[in-house]
């Protein structure tokens, strides 16, 4: 939680929730998204 990430389409964001190893919730400047594993388009900064 709280880690900064980069997404190919959405840009920079911050992890605001973790659902086990299955999914993460990310806030991209006010727009939130839920991403399922595998996190191929996400990279940790």
Backbone bond lengths (Angstrom), bond angles and torsions (degrees), N, CA, C in turn:
res aa  C-N    CA-C-N  psi(-1)  N-CA   C-N-CA  omega(-1)  CA-C   N-CA-C  phi
1 X - - - 1.443 - - 1.526 109.49 -
2 X 1.316 115.58 140.71 1.447 120.69 178.19 1.513 115.07 87.19
3 X 1.337 117.72 -9.19 1.468 120.20 179.77 1.521 110.57 -68.59
4 X 1.323 115.91 144.21 1.463 122.35 175.58 1.526 108.03 -86.09
5 X 1.328 116.11 139.83 1.461 121.65 179.80 1.524 109.60 -136.31
6 X 1.313 114.97 163.36 1.454 121.90 175.12 1.524 107.73 -124.92
7 X 1.333 116.09 137.57 1.461 122.15 179.13 1.525 108.05 -120.77
8 X 1.316 116.82 142.74 1.465 121.76 -177.33 1.534 112.37 -56.66
9 X 1.327 117.65 -38.73 1.467 121.01 -175.54 1.532 112.49 -98.73
10 X 1.351 118.35 -40.65 1.463 122.23 -172.11 1.525 114.06 -92.15
11 X 1.313 118.57 -16.64 1.459 121.49 178.99 1.519 112.93 88.33
12 X 1.342 116.12 -143.40 1.464 121.46 -175.98 1.519 111.25 -81.95
13 X 1.337 115.47 142.10 1.457 120.51 179.03 1.510 110.80 -153.72
14 X 1.341 115.11 176.69 1.466 122.08 179.08 1.529 108.27 -130.84
15 X 1.338 115.91 134.63 1.461 120.88 179.11 1.526 108.61 -71.46
16 X 1.341 115.99 124.37 1.464 120.97 -178.69 1.528 112.07 -113.66
17 X 1.326 117.80 -6.71 1.456 121.20 178.71 1.509 111.41 -163.33
18 X 1.338 115.17 149.44 1.461 121.40 179.05 1.520 108.34 -131.10
19 X 1.316 116.52 129.38 1.465 122.37 177.94 1.523 108.77 -110.77
20 X 1.315 116.00 77.42 1.462 121.37 -177.90 1.516 110.12 61.91
21 X 1.324 116.21 -137.45 1.465 120.71 176.10 1.525 110.61 -102.51
22 X 1.339 117.15 10.32 1.457 121.90 -173.74 1.518 114.00 -92.76
23 X 1.350 117.53 -36.81 1.462 119.64 -173.56 1.525 110.95 -155.65
24 X 1.328 115.27 158.18 1.463 122.01 173.54 1.525 108.60 -131.70
25 X 1.330 115.65 150.20 1.456 122.31 174.28 1.514 107.33 -106.11
26 X 1.322 116.28 130.22 1.460 120.77 -175.24 1.523 109.48 -128.67
27 X 1.328 115.55 137.66 1.456 122.43 176.34 1.526 108.47 -101.60
28 X 1.340 115.84 120.01 1.461 122.35 177.19 1.522 107.72 -111.05
29 X 1.327 117.14 86.79 1.474 123.09 178.07 1.527 111.98 48.92
30 X 1.330 116.22 51.72 1.458 120.80 176.98 1.514 114.87 95.45
31 X 1.306 118.16 -17.21 1.460 122.02 176.56 1.520 107.78 -101.80
32 X 1.337 116.45 123.56 1.457 119.78 -177.12 1.517 111.22 -102.80
33 X 1.334 114.80 148.42 1.453 120.36 178.75 1.519 110.59 -141.61
34 X 1.321 115.88 150.10 1.468 122.61 177.24 1.521 106.54 -112.39
35 X 1.327 115.98 124.89 1.462 121.15 -175.80 1.520 109.84 -119.74
36 X 1.328 114.97 129.71 1.463 121.64 -178.94 1.523 110.88 -90.86
37 X 1.315 115.07 152.37 1.459 121.98 176.26 1.527 108.32 -69.83
38 X 1.307 121.12 142.18 1.465 128.40 2.00 1.528 110.97 -79.03
39 X 1.302 116.05 149.51 1.460 122.90 -175.63 1.531 110.18 -94.88
40 X 1.309 116.26 59.39 1.474 121.14 -171.98 1.528 113.48 -66.25
41 X 1.340 118.30 -30.46 1.468 119.75 -177.68 1.518 112.74 -96.24
42 X 1.328 117.68 5.50 1.459 122.33 178.88 1.519 110.12 -106.21
43 X 1.311 115.71 141.54 1.467 119.17 172.99 1.522 107.83 -135.52
44 X 1.323 115.97 135.33 1.453 122.49 -179.78 1.527 109.61 -77.56
45 X 1.328 116.36 136.99 1.457 121.50 179.04 1.515 110.81 -97.66
